[in-house]
Amino acid sequence: MHESQLERTFLAIAHALYMNRLHVLRLTEVVRLGIKPDESNADNFALPEALDKEMCEQALNYVTTCMPDFKEAILAAKTNWLRPA
């Protein structure tokens, strides 16, 4: 496999790990804080902005810990990942 293909593959895996970890962290905080659905959108359980930002950083730290060989590439790609879900 060509190296750029390999890097793209690992970045895709890293992104999937990031989204999965972020989802788990957010759900944990929703339960811990007893957050109820947003009145305007019953499917939205929004965390306070500062806490959500912290959860994004924790998820990113998790992925860079799991894939240290790709840390630089992951950090370069993170701006595309750190968007509202």
Secondary structure, 3 states (H helix, E strand, C coil): CCHHHHHHHHHHHHHHHHHHHHHHHHHHHHHHHCCCCECCECCCCCCCHHHHHHHHHHHHHHHHHHCHHHHHHHHHHHHHHCCCC
